[in-house]
Amino acid sequence: MVAGSLTCAPTPAAGRGLLQGALIAREFHDVHRLVRPPRPVQRLVFATPAPVARKPGLRGLYPEYLTRVTATVDELEPLPPFAV
């Protein structure tokens, strides 16, 4: 989810994706951490764009997606037999 929103394309949407990624990283800091840069650097880097990202209405968590139910249910293929 985060990787898909952090694009490097030279478009206006790229800046928005970076801001969205910063908010997501701050929202889920307790369950997801990037390996690099070190944690104190991450906190500083992600804290800087957060107020800018919230101004146009971006959020780190969208509650409407937590309860959304889709009509399509994909069938899962069976796992292959376990070989010892």
PyMOL Python script that loads the backbone (N, CA, C, O; Angstrom):
from pymol import cmd

cmd.read_pdbstr("""\
ATOM      1  N   MET A   1       0.819  -1.183   0.000  1.00  0.00           N
ATOM      2  CA  MET A   1       0.000   0.000   0.000  1.00  0.00           C
ATOM      3  C   MET A   1       0.867   1.252   0.000  1.00  0.00           C
ATOM      4  O   MET A   1       0.637   2.160  -0.799  1.00  0.00           O
ATOM      5  N   VAL A   2       1.839   1.313   0.864  1.00  0.00           N
ATOM      6  CA  VAL A   2       2.682   2.487   0.925  1.00  0.00           C
ATOM      7  C   VAL A   2       3.572   2.575  -0.290  1.00  0.00           C
ATOM      8  O   VAL A   2       3.739   3.654  -0.858  1.00  0.00           O
ATOM      9  N   ALA A   3       4.145   1.459  -0.699  1.00  0.00           N
ATOM     10  CA  ALA A   3       5.047   1.482  -1.833  1.00  0.00           C
ATOM     11  C   ALA A   3       4.347   1.954  -3.090  1.00  0.00           C
ATOM     12  O   ALA A   3       4.958   2.642  -3.907  1.00  0.00           O
ATOM     13  N   GLY A   4       3.092   1.606  -3.269  1.00  0.00           N
ATOM     14  CA  GLY A   4       2.365   2.032  -4.452  1.00  0.00           C
ATOM     15  C   GLY A   4       2.080   3.519  -4.460  1.00  0.00           C
ATOM     16  O   GLY A   4       1.917   4.106  -5.530  1.00  0.00           O
ATOM     17  N   SER A   5       2.016   4.147  -3.291  1.00  0.00           N
ATOM     18  CA  SER A   5       1.712   5.567  -3.250  1.00  0.00           C
ATOM     19  C   SER A   5       2.959   6.438  -3.316  1.00  0.00           C
ATOM     20  O   SER A   5       2.853   7.646  -3.531  1.00  0.00           O
ATOM     21  N   LEU A   6       4.121   5.858  -3.138  1.00  0.00           N
ATOM     22  CA  LEU A   6       5.353   6.629  -3.201  1.00  0.00           C
ATOM     23  C   LEU A   6       5.944   6.523  -4.603  1.00  0.00           C
ATOM     24  O   LEU A   6       6.786   5.663  -4.863  1.00  0.00           O
ATOM     25  N   THR A   7       5.512   7.377  -5.485  1.00  0.00           N
ATOM     26  CA  THR A   7       5.994   7.350  -6.852  1.00  0.00           C
ATOM     27  C   THR A   7       7.095   8.373  -7.042  1.00  0.00           C
ATOM     28  O   THR A   7       7.209   9.326  -6.271  1.00  0.00           O
ATOM     29  N   CYS A   8       7.904   8.175  -8.067  1.00  0.00           N
ATOM     30  CA  CYS A   8       8.972   9.113  -8.383  1.00  0.00           C
ATOM     31  C   CYS A   8       8.725   9.788  -9.724  1.00  0.00           C
ATOM     32  O   CYS A   8       9.640  10.400 -10.276  1.00  0.00           O
ATOM     33  N   ALA A   9       7.537   9.695 -10.252  1.00  0.00           N
ATOM     34  CA  ALA A   9       7.208  10.301 -11.536  1.00  0.00           C
ATOM     35  C   ALA A   9       7.212  11.819 -11.402  1.00  0.00           C
ATOM     36  O   ALA A   9       6.760  12.351 -10.388  1.00  0.00           O
ATOM     37  N   PRO A  10       7.719  12.523 -12.415  1.00  0.00           N
ATOM     38  CA  PRO A  10       7.774  13.988 -12.340  1.00  0.00           C
ATOM     39  C   PRO A  10       6.434  14.633 -12.689  1.00  0.00           C
ATOM     40  O   PRO A  10       6.341  15.370 -13.671  1.00  0.00           O
ATOM     41  N   THR A  11       5.414  14.368 -11.909  1.00  0.00           N
ATOM     42  CA  THR A  11       4.089  14.930 -12.140  1.00  0.00           C
ATOM     43  C   THR A  11       3.581  15.532 -10.838  1.00  0.00           C
ATOM     44  O   THR A  11       4.120  15.231  -9.773  1.00  0.00           O
ATOM     45  N   PRO A  12       2.558  16.372 -10.900  1.00  0.00           N
ATOM     46  CA  PRO A  12       1.996  16.899  -9.645  1.00  0.00           C
ATOM     47  C   PRO A  12       1.482  15.791  -8.726  1.00  0.00           C
ATOM     48  O   PRO A  12       1.506  15.936  -7.504  1.00  0.00           O
ATOM     49  N   ALA A  13       1.019  14.690  -9.311  1.00  0.00           N
ATOM     50  CA  ALA A  13       0.531  13.580  -8.490  1.00  0.00           C
ATOM     51  C   ALA A  13       1.660  12.938  -7.693  1.00  0.00           C
ATOM     52  O   ALA A  13       1.412  12.351  -6.640  1.00  0.00           O
ATOM     53  N   ALA A  14       2.902  13.042  -8.181  1.00  0.00           N
ATOM     54  CA  ALA A  14       4.033  12.447  -7.463  1.00  0.00           C
ATOM     55  C   ALA A  14       4.223  13.119  -6.115  1.00  0.00           C
ATOM     56  O   ALA A  14       4.483  12.443  -5.119  1.00  0.00           O
ATOM     57  N   GLY A  15       4.097  14.438  -6.068  1.00  0.00           N
ATOM     58  CA  GLY A  15       4.221  15.145  -4.794  1.00  0.00           C
ATOM     59  C   GLY A  15       3.119  14.751  -3.837  1.00  0.00           C
ATOM     60  O   GLY A  15       3.356  14.606  -2.638  1.00  0.00           O
ATOM     61  N   ARG A  16       1.910  14.577  -4.360  1.00  0.00           N
ATOM     62  CA  ARG A  16       0.800  14.168  -3.515  1.00  0.00           C
ATOM     63  C   ARG A  16       1.024  12.759  -2.983  1.00  0.00           C
ATOM     64  O   ARG A  16       0.704  12.481  -1.827  1.00  0.00           O
ATOM     65  N   GLY A  17       1.569  11.867  -3.804  1.00  0.00           N
ATOM     66  CA  GLY A  17       1.857  10.506  -3.358  1.00  0.00           C
ATOM     67  C   GLY A  17       2.898  10.485  -2.256  1.00  0.00           C
ATOM     68  O   GLY A  17       2.816   9.682  -1.327  1.00  0.00           O
ATOM     69  N   LEU A  18       3.863  11.359  -2.360  1.00  0.00           N
ATOM     70  CA  LEU A  18       4.891  11.448  -1.331  1.00  0.00           C
ATOM     71  C   LEU A  18       4.297  11.964  -0.021  1.00  0.00           C
ATOM     72  O   LEU A  18       4.630  11.471   1.057  1.00  0.00           O
ATOM     73  N   LEU A  19       3.421  12.954  -0.122  1.00  0.00           N
ATOM     74  CA  LEU A  19       2.762  13.472   1.082  1.00  0.00           C
ATOM     75  C   LEU A  19       1.860  12.412   1.706  1.00  0.00           C
ATOM     76  O   LEU A  19       1.821  12.255   2.926  1.00  0.00           O
ATOM     77  N   GLN A  20       1.135  11.684   0.853  1.00  0.00           N
ATOM     78  CA  GLN A  20       0.258  10.610   1.357  1.00  0.00           C
ATOM     79  C   GLN A  20       1.094   9.542   2.043  1.00  0.00           C
ATOM     80  O   GLN A  20       0.713   9.030   3.095  1.00  0.00           O
ATOM     81  N   GLY A  21       2.226   9.208   1.451  1.00  0.00           N
ATOM     82  CA  GLY A  21       3.120   8.219   2.050  1.00  0.00           C
ATOM     83  C   GLY A  21       3.638   8.653   3.406  1.00  0.00           C
ATOM     84  O   GLY A  21       3.781   7.829   4.310  1.00  0.00           O
ATOM     85  N   ALA A  22       3.919   9.934   3.558  1.00  0.00           N
ATOM     86  CA  ALA A  22       4.386  10.445   4.846  1.00  0.00           C
ATOM     87  C   ALA A  22       3.292  10.306   5.901  1.00  0.00           C
ATOM     88  O   ALA A  22       3.574   9.940   7.042  1.00  0.00           O
ATOM     89  N   LEU A  23       2.041  10.597   5.525  1.00  0.00           N
ATOM     90  CA  LEU A  23       0.944  10.455   6.481  1.00  0.00           C
ATOM     91  C   LEU A  23       0.696   9.001   6.849  1.00  0.00           C
ATOM     92  O   LEU A  23       0.439   8.684   8.010  1.00  0.00           O
ATOM     93  N   ILE A  24       0.771   8.126   5.870  1.00  0.00           N
ATOM     94  CA  ILE A  24       0.585   6.691   6.145  1.00  0.00           C
ATOM     95  C   ILE A  24       1.683   6.188   7.071  1.00  0.00           C
ATOM     96  O   ILE A  24       1.416   5.434   8.006  1.00  0.00           O
ATOM     97  N   ALA A  25       2.921   6.606   6.811  1.00  0.00           N
ATOM     98  CA  ALA A  25       4.031   6.175   7.666  1.00  0.00           C
ATOM     99  C   ALA A  25       3.833   6.647   9.101  1.00  0.00           C
ATOM    100  O   ALA A  25       4.139   5.914  10.042  1.00  0.00           O
ATOM    101  N   ARG A  26       3.328   7.852   9.274  1.00  0.00           N
ATOM    102  CA  ARG A  26       3.090   8.354  10.634  1.00  0.00           C
ATOM    103  C   ARG A  26       1.905   7.649  11.298  1.00  0.00           C
ATOM    104  O   ARG A  26       1.931   7.381  12.499  1.00  0.00           O
ATOM    105  N   GLU A  27       0.871   7.352  10.511  1.00  0.00           N
ATOM    106  CA  GLU A  27      -0.318   6.694  11.069  1.00  0.00           C
ATOM    107  C   GLU A  27      -0.008   5.279  11.555  1.00  0.00           C
ATOM    108  O   GLU A  27      -0.511   4.852  12.594  1.00  0.00           O
ATOM    109  N   PHE A  28       0.814   4.559  10.809  1.00  0.00           N
ATOM    110  CA  PHE A  28       1.081   3.152  11.119  1.00  0.00           C
ATOM    111  C   PHE A  28       2.494   2.936  11.671  1.00  0.00           C
ATOM    112  O   PHE A  28       3.065   1.858  11.509  1.00  0.00           O
ATOM    113  N   HIS A  29       3.053   3.951  12.317  1.00  0.00           N
ATOM    114  CA  HIS A  29       4.419   3.846  12.830  1.00  0.00           C
ATOM    115  C   HIS A  29       4.586   2.723  13.843  1.00  0.00           C
ATOM    116  O   HIS A  29       5.689   2.200  14.003  1.00  0.00           O
ATOM    117  N   ASP A  30       3.518   2.344  14.527  1.00  0.00           N
ATOM    118  CA  ASP A  30       3.627   1.317  15.562  1.00  0.00           C
ATOM    119  C   ASP A  30       3.579  -0.104  15.001  1.00  0.00           C
ATOM    120  O   ASP A  30       3.938  -1.048  15.705  1.00  0.00           O
ATOM    121  N   VAL A  31       3.148  -0.277  13.765  1.00  0.00           N
ATOM    122  CA  VAL A  31       3.058  -1.624  13.192  1.00  0.00           C
ATOM    123  C   VAL A  31       3.894  -1.791  11.931  1.00  0.00           C
ATOM    124  O   VAL A  31       4.086  -2.913  11.461  1.00  0.00           O
ATOM    125  N   HIS A  32       4.396  -0.686  11.379  1.00  0.00           N
ATOM    126  CA  HIS A  32       5.189  -0.782  10.151  1.00  0.00           C
ATOM    127  C   HIS A  32       6.338   0.210  10.232  1.00  0.00           C
ATOM    128  O   HIS A  32       6.131   1.395  10.493  1.00  0.00           O
ATOM    129  N   ARG A  33       7.542  -0.280  10.008  1.00  0.00           N
ATOM    130  CA  ARG A  33       8.708   0.597  10.023  1.00  0.00           C
ATOM    131  C   ARG A  33       9.577   0.307   8.823  1.00  0.00           C
ATOM    132  O   ARG A  33       9.759  -0.845   8.429  1.00  0.00           O
ATOM    133  N   LEU A  34      10.106   1.353   8.254  1.00  0.00           N
ATOM    134  CA  LEU A  34      11.060   1.202   7.163  1.00  0.00           C
ATOM    135  C   LEU A  34      12.417   0.826   7.750  1.00  0.00           C
ATOM    136  O   LEU A  34      12.740   1.211   8.874  1.00  0.00           O
ATOM    137  N   VAL A  35      13.196   0.088   7.001  1.00  0.00           N
ATOM    138  CA  VAL A  35      14.510  -0.326   7.490  1.00  0.00           C
ATOM    139  C   VAL A  35      15.468   0.864   7.508  1.00  0.00           C
ATOM    140  O   VAL A  35      16.234   1.047   8.454  1.00  0.00           O
ATOM    141  N   ARG A  36      15.413   1.653   6.464  1.00  0.00           N
ATOM    142  CA  ARG A  36      16.260   2.834   6.357  1.00  0.00           C
ATOM    143  C   ARG A  36      15.430   4.014   5.953  1.00  0.00           C
ATOM    144  O   ARG A  36      14.454   3.821   5.229  1.00  0.00           O
ATOM    145  N   PRO A  37      15.723   5.169   6.344  1.00  0.00           N
ATOM    146  CA  PRO A  37      16.760   5.638   7.255  1.00  0.00           C
ATOM    147  C   PRO A  37      16.445   5.251   8.697  1.00  0.00           C
ATOM    148  O   PRO A  37      15.371   4.715   8.973  1.00  0.00           O
ATOM    149  N   PRO A  38      17.366   5.515   9.615  1.00  0.00           N
ATOM    150  CA  PRO A  38      17.120   5.172  11.024  1.00  0.00           C
ATOM    151  C   PRO A  38      15.832   5.821  11.551  1.00  0.00           C
ATOM    152  O   PRO A  38      15.387   6.845  11.032  1.00  0.00           O
ATOM    153  N   ARG A  39      15.253   5.224  12.566  1.00  0.00           N
ATOM    154  CA  ARG A  39      13.962   5.651  13.099  1.00  0.00           C
ATOM    155  C   ARG A  39      13.906   7.142  13.467  1.00  0.00           C
ATOM    156  O   ARG A  39      12.924   7.797  13.120  1.00  0.00           O
ATOM    157  N   PRO A  40      14.906   7.707  14.148  1.00  0.00           N
ATOM    158  CA  PRO A  40      14.834   9.147  14.454  1.00  0.00           C
ATOM    159  C   PRO A  40      14.798  10.017  13.190  1.00  0.00           C
ATOM    160  O   PRO A  40      14.127  11.049  13.163  1.00  0.00           O
ATOM    161  N   VAL A  41      15.506   9.606  12.168  1.00  0.00           N
ATOM    162  CA  VAL A  41      15.496  10.351  10.906  1.00  0.00           C
ATOM    163  C   VAL A  41      14.125  10.233  10.246  1.00  0.00           C
ATOM    164  O   VAL A  41      13.618  11.212   9.699  1.00  0.00           O
ATOM    165  N   GLN A  42      13.527   9.056  10.290  1.00  0.00           N
ATOM    166  CA  GLN A  42      12.188   8.869   9.726  1.00  0.00           C
ATOM    167  C   GLN A  42      11.182   9.791  10.406  1.00  0.00           C
ATOM    168  O   GLN A  42      10.359  10.425   9.746  1.00  0.00           O
ATOM    169  N   ARG A  43      11.259   9.856  11.715  1.00  0.00           N
ATOM    170  CA  ARG A  43      10.297  10.695  12.446  1.00  0.00           C
ATOM    171  C   ARG A  43      10.440  12.153  12.037  1.00  0.00           C
ATOM    172  O   ARG A  43       9.441  12.852  11.871  1.00  0.00           O
ATOM    173  N   LEU A  44      11.654  12.611  11.877  1.00  0.00           N
ATOM    174  CA  LEU A  44      11.887  13.990  11.470  1.00  0.00           C
ATOM    175  C   LEU A  44      11.427  14.223  10.029  1.00  0.00           C
ATOM    176  O   LEU A  44      10.757  15.214   9.738  1.00  0.00           O
ATOM    177  N   VAL A  45      11.789  13.307   9.135  1.00  0.00           N
ATOM    178  CA  VAL A  45      11.448  13.459   7.719  1.00  0.00           C
ATOM    179  C   VAL A  45       9.940  13.391   7.501  1.00  0.00           C
ATOM    180  O   VAL A  45       9.406  14.178   6.720  1.00  0.00           O
ATOM    181  N   PHE A  46       9.247  12.484   8.160  1.00  0.00           N
ATOM    182  CA  PHE A  46       7.808  12.344   7.956  1.00  0.00           C
ATOM    183  C   PHE A  46       7.009  13.392   8.726  1.00  0.00           C
ATOM    184  O   PHE A  46       5.867  13.676   8.364  1.00  0.00           O
ATOM    185  N   ALA A  47       7.583  13.973   9.780  1.00  0.00           N
ATOM    186  CA  ALA A  47       6.876  15.007  10.532  1.00  0.00           C
ATOM    187  C   ALA A  47       6.860  16.325   9.768  1.00  0.00           C
ATOM    188  O   ALA A  47       5.928  17.115   9.914  1.00  0.00           O
ATOM    189  N   THR A  48       7.867  16.562   8.969  1.00  0.00           N
ATOM    190  CA  THR A  48       7.975  17.827   8.249  1.00  0.00           C
ATOM    191  C   THR A  48       6.848  18.027   7.237  1.00  0.00           C
ATOM    192  O   THR A  48       6.228  19.090   7.259  1.00  0.00           O
ATOM    193  N   PRO A  49       6.539  17.063   6.341  1.00  0.00           N
ATOM    194  CA  PRO A  49       5.478  17.307   5.352  1.00  0.00           C
ATOM    195  C   PRO A  49       4.061  17.013   5.858  1.00  0.00           C
ATOM    196  O   PRO A  49       3.098  17.286   5.141  1.00  0.00           O
ATOM    197  N   ALA A  50       3.908  16.477   7.045  1.00  0.00           N
ATOM    198  CA  ALA A  50       2.579  16.088   7.527  1.00  0.00           C
ATOM    199  C   ALA A  50       1.587  17.250   7.577  1.00  0.00           C
ATOM    200  O   ALA A  50       0.464  17.080   7.103  1.00  0.00           O
ATOM    201  N   PRO A  51       1.932  18.418   8.121  1.00  0.00           N
ATOM    202  CA  PRO A  51       0.954  19.518   8.128  1.00  0.00           C
ATOM    203  C   PRO A  51       0.593  19.986   6.716  1.00  0.00           C
ATOM    204  O   PRO A  51      -0.548  20.370   6.460  1.00  0.00           O
ATOM    205  N   VAL A  52       1.556  19.952   5.812  1.00  0.00           N
ATOM    206  CA  VAL A  52       1.303  20.340   4.422  1.00  0.00           C
ATOM    207  C   VAL A  52       0.350  19.342   3.774  1.00  0.00           C
ATOM    208  O   VAL A  52      -0.517  19.734   2.992  1.00  0.00           O
ATOM    209  N   ALA A  53       0.499  18.070   4.086  1.00  0.00           N
ATOM    210  CA  ALA A  53      -0.340  17.027   3.504  1.00  0.00           C
ATOM    211  C   ALA A  53      -1.773  17.101   4.034  1.00  0.00           C
ATOM    212  O   ALA A  53      -2.719  16.807   3.303  1.00  0.00           O
ATOM    213  N   ARG A  54      -1.936  17.485   5.281  1.00  0.00           N
ATOM    214  CA  ARG A  54      -3.284  17.552   5.855  1.00  0.00           C
ATOM    215  C   ARG A  54      -4.085  18.743   5.340  1.00  0.00           C
ATOM    216  O   ARG A  54      -5.315  18.708   5.335  1.00  0.00           O
ATOM    217  N   LYS A  55      -3.402  19.785   4.911  1.00  0.00           N
ATOM    218  CA  LYS A  55      -4.095  20.997   4.464  1.00  0.00           C
ATOM    219  C   LYS A  55      -5.055  20.732   3.300  1.00  0.00           C
ATOM    220  O   LYS A  55      -6.187  21.211   3.357  1.00  0.00           O
ATOM    221  N   PRO A  56      -4.666  19.990   2.236  1.00  0.00           N
ATOM    222  CA  PRO A  56      -5.633  19.718   1.163  1.00  0.00           C
ATOM    223  C   PRO A  56      -6.591  18.568   1.484  1.00  0.00           C
ATOM    224  O   PRO A  56      -7.399  18.189   0.636  1.00  0.00           O
ATOM    225  N   GLY A  57      -6.512  18.007   2.697  1.00  0.00           N
ATOM    226  CA  GLY A  57      -7.471  16.976   3.097  1.00  0.00           C
ATOM    227  C   GLY A  57      -6.945  15.560   3.065  1.00  0.00           C
ATOM    228  O   GLY A  57      -7.716  14.617   3.245  1.00  0.00           O
ATOM    229  N   LEU A  58      -5.661  15.383   2.844  1.00  0.00           N
ATOM    230  CA  LEU A  58      -5.100  14.029   2.882  1.00  0.00           C
ATOM    231  C   LEU A  58      -5.078  13.528   4.319  1.00  0.00           C
ATOM    232  O   LEU A  58      -4.937  14.309   5.260  1.00  0.00           O
ATOM    233  N   ARG A  59      -5.220  12.213   4.475  1.00  0.00           N
ATOM    234  CA  ARG A  59      -5.186  11.595   5.802  1.00  0.00           C
ATOM    235  C   ARG A  59      -4.342  10.335   5.742  1.00  0.00           C
ATOM    236  O   ARG A  59      -4.121   9.782   4.665  1.00  0.00           O
ATOM    237  N   GLY A  60      -3.882   9.892   6.864  1.00  0.00           N
ATOM    238  CA  GLY A  60      -3.119   8.658   6.933  1.00  0.00           C
ATOM    239  C   GLY A  60      -4.003   7.428   6.966  1.00  0.00           C
ATOM    240  O   GLY A  60      -3.555   6.327   6.646  1.00  0.00           O
ATOM    241  N   LEU A  61      -5.255   7.610   7.351  1.00  0.00           N
ATOM    242  CA  LEU A  61      -6.206   6.504   7.459  1.00  0.00           C
ATOM    243  C   LEU A  61      -7.568   7.007   6.999  1.00  0.00           C
ATOM    244  O   LEU A  61      -8.021   8.069   7.425  1.00  0.00           O
ATOM    245  N   TYR A  62      -8.212   6.246   6.133  1.00  0.00           N
ATOM    246  CA  TYR A  62      -9.528   6.606   5.630  1.00  0.00           C
ATOM    247  C   TYR A  62     -10.540   5.592   6.161  1.00  0.00           C
ATOM    248  O   TYR A  62     -10.614   4.478   5.642  1.00  0.00           O
ATOM    249  N   PRO A  63     -11.324   5.949   7.186  1.00  0.00           N
ATOM    250  CA  PRO A  63     -12.249   5.000   7.816  1.00  0.00           C
ATOM    251  C   PRO A  63     -13.260   4.393   6.843  1.00  0.00           C
ATOM    252  O   PRO A  63     -13.700   3.261   7.046  1.00  0.00           O
ATOM    253  N   GLU A  64     -13.635   5.120   5.797  1.00  0.00           N
ATOM    254  CA  GLU A  64     -14.620   4.574   4.858  1.00  0.00           C
ATOM    255  C   GLU A  64     -14.112   3.328   4.132  1.00  0.00           C
ATOM    256  O   GLU A  64     -14.910   2.529   3.642  1.00  0.00           O
ATOM    257  N   TYR A  65     -12.794   3.158   4.061  1.00  0.00           N
ATOM    258  CA  TYR A  65     -12.250   1.962   3.422  1.00  0.00           C
ATOM    259  C   TYR A  65     -12.171   0.773   4.375  1.00  0.00           C
ATOM    260  O   TYR A  65     -12.000  -0.362   3.929  1.00  0.00           O
ATOM    261  N   LEU A  66     -12.291   1.013   5.671  1.00  0.00           N
ATOM    262  CA  LEU A  66     -12.227  -0.083   6.635  1.00  0.00           C
ATOM    263  C   LEU A  66     -13.496  -0.922   6.631  1.00  0.00           C
ATOM    264  O   LEU A  66     -13.455  -2.121   6.911  1.00  0.00           O
ATOM    265  N   THR A  67     -14.609  -0.302   6.319  1.00  0.00           N
ATOM    266  CA  THR A  67     -15.883  -1.018   6.349  1.00  0.00           C
ATOM    267  C   THR A  67     -16.424  -1.317   4.955  1.00  0.00           C
ATOM    268  O   THR A  67     -17.518  -1.866   4.822  1.00  0.00           O
ATOM    269  N   ARG A  68     -15.682  -0.969   3.930  1.00  0.00           N
ATOM    270  CA  ARG A  68     -16.153  -1.173   2.560  1.00  0.00           C
ATOM    271  C   ARG A  68     -16.194  -2.653   2.219  1.00  0.00           C
ATOM    272  O   ARG A  68     -15.238  -3.385   2.475  1.00  0.00           O
ATOM    273  N   VAL A  69     -17.292  -3.083   1.648  1.00  0.00           N
ATOM    274  CA  VAL A  69     -17.459  -4.471   1.232  1.00  0.00           C
ATOM    275  C   VAL A  69     -17.615  -4.480  -0.276  1.00  0.00           C
ATOM    276  O   VAL A  69     -18.425  -3.736  -0.828  1.00  0.00           O
ATOM    277  N   THR A  70     -16.846  -5.315  -0.934  1.00  0.00           N
ATOM    278  CA  THR A  70     -16.954  -5.401  -2.384  1.00  0.00           C
ATOM    279  C   THR A  70     -17.853  -6.564  -2.761  1.00  0.00           C
ATOM    280  O   THR A  70     -17.990  -7.525  -2.004  1.00  0.00           O
ATOM    281  N   ALA A  71     -18.462  -6.472  -3.927  1.00  0.00           N
ATOM    282  CA  ALA A  71     -19.365  -7.518  -4.405  1.00  0.00           C
ATOM    283  C   ALA A  71     -18.599  -8.713  -4.959  1.00  0.00           C
ATOM    284  O   ALA A  71     -19.143  -9.814  -5.045  1.00  0.00           O
ATOM    285  N   THR A  72     -17.355  -8.504  -5.332  1.00  0.00           N
ATOM    286  CA  THR A  72     -16.566  -9.571  -5.934  1.00  0.00           C
ATOM    287  C   THR A  72     -15.784 -10.326  -4.864  1.00  0.00           C
ATOM    288  O   THR A  72     -15.085  -9.727  -4.047  1.00  0.00           O
ATOM    289  N   VAL A  73     -15.914 -11.633  -4.883  1.00  0.00           N
ATOM    290  CA  VAL A  73     -15.140 -12.490  -3.990  1.00  0.00           C
ATOM    291  C   VAL A  73     -14.318 -13.415  -4.870  1.00  0.00           C
ATOM    292  O   VAL A  73     -14.868 -14.225  -5.617  1.00  0.00           O
ATOM    293  N   ASP A  74     -13.014 -13.295  -4.780  1.00  0.00           N
ATOM    294  CA  ASP A  74     -12.139 -14.139  -5.578  1.00  0.00           C
ATOM    295  C   ASP A  74     -11.943 -15.487  -4.905  1.00  0.00           C
ATOM    296  O   ASP A  74     -11.775 -15.578  -3.689  1.00  0.00           O
ATOM    297  N   GLU A  75     -11.969 -16.512  -5.709  1.00  0.00           N
ATOM    298  CA  GLU A  75     -11.693 -17.849  -5.195  1.00  0.00           C
ATOM    299  C   GLU A  75     -10.181 -18.028  -5.101  1.00  0.00           C
ATOM    300  O   GLU A  75      -9.446 -17.671  -6.023  1.00  0.00           O
ATOM    301  N   LEU A  76      -9.734 -18.571  -4.005  1.00  0.00           N
ATOM    302  CA  LEU A  76      -8.313 -18.838  -3.827  1.00  0.00           C
ATOM    303  C   LEU A  76      -7.978 -20.207  -4.381  1.00  0.00           C
ATOM    304  O   LEU A  76      -8.746 -21.157  -4.233  1.00  0.00           O
ATOM    305  N   GLU A  77      -6.828 -20.298  -5.018  1.00  0.00           N
ATOM    306  CA  GLU A  77      -6.409 -21.611  -5.515  1.00  0.00           C
ATOM    307  C   GLU A  77      -5.812 -22.400  -4.358  1.00  0.00           C
ATOM    308  O   GLU A  77      -5.227 -21.815  -3.447  1.00  0.00           O
ATOM    309  N   PRO A  78      -5.953 -23.714  -4.385  1.00  0.00           N
ATOM    310  CA  PRO A  78      -5.417 -24.513  -3.265  1.00  0.00           C
ATOM    311  C   PRO A  78      -3.899 -24.464  -3.240  1.00  0.00           C
ATOM    312  O   PRO A  78      -3.243 -24.318  -4.271  1.00  0.00           O
ATOM    313  N   LEU A  79      -3.364 -24.589  -2.044  1.00  0.00           N
ATOM    314  CA  LEU A  79      -1.918 -24.628  -1.886  1.00  0.00           C
ATOM    315  C   LEU A  79      -1.368 -25.951  -2.409  1.00  0.00           C
ATOM    316  O   LEU A  79      -2.036 -26.981  -2.313  1.00  0.00           O
ATOM    317  N   PRO A  80      -0.154 -25.930  -2.961  1.00  0.00           N
ATOM    318  CA  PRO A  80       0.433 -27.189  -3.395  1.00  0.00           C
ATOM    319  C   PRO A  80       0.761 -28.059  -2.191  1.00  0.00           C
ATOM    320  O   PRO A  80       0.932 -27.541  -1.088  1.00  0.00           O
ATOM    321  N   PRO A  81       0.852 -29.369  -2.382  1.00  0.00           N
ATOM    322  CA  PRO A  81       1.178 -30.246  -1.241  1.00  0.00           C
ATOM    323  C   PRO A  81       2.567 -29.915  -0.691  1.00  0.00           C
ATOM    324  O   PRO A  81       3.489 -29.543  -1.418  1.00  0.00           O
ATOM    325  N   PHE A  82       2.665 -30.067   0.611  1.00  0.00           N
ATOM    326  CA  PHE A  82       3.931 -29.758   1.291  1.00  0.00           C
ATOM    327  C   PHE A  82       4.920 -30.903   1.053  1.00  0.00           C
ATOM    328  O   PHE A  82       4.641 -32.054   1.387  1.00  0.00           O
ATOM    329  N   ALA A  83       6.076 -30.574   0.472  1.00  0.00           N
ATOM    330  CA  ALA A  83       7.121 -31.591   0.222  1.00  0.00           C
ATOM    331  C   ALA A  83       8.164 -31.532   1.315  1.00  0.00           C
ATOM    332  O   ALA A  83       8.632 -30.455   1.684  1.00  0.00           O
ATOM    333  N   VAL A  84       8.531 -32.704   1.838  1.00  0.00           N
ATOM    334  CA  VAL A  84       9.514 -32.772   2.906  1.00  0.00           C
ATOM    335  C   VAL A  84      10.872 -33.057   2.346  1.00  0.00           C
ATOM    336  O   VAL A  84      11.842 -33.153   3.098  1.00  0.00           O
TER     337      VAL A  84
END
""", "prot")
cmd.dss("prot")
cmd.show_as("cartoon", "prot")
cmd.util.cbc("prot")
cmd.orient("prot")
